[in-house]
Amino acid sequence: MEAYGEISEQMMMVVVDSEDCTTPKRRECRIPEAFVCPPPPRKKSVIGAKRPPPKNGYFQPPDLDSLFLMPSRRQACA
């Protein structure tokens, strides 16, 4: 019995020693080849973005100019 136990231990040591770490060589384990990237998205054309002027014209309140009038400058005292 002891001889059988010694032989099986030796065989286990041989099996463990022969199982070194290796890189898998199968096709399923390989990194896939890089695909070609799609082109970047194109910008939308701005041709149709401009709206036509309103049919009734632009609203112009009568006091609109008074909001943008600049007061006269004061002269500094010398």
Summary of the structure (lengths in Angstrom):
residues: 78
radius of gyration: 43.8
end to end distance: 123.8
largest distance: 123.8
contacts: 54
relative contact order: 0.05
helix: 35%
strand: 0%
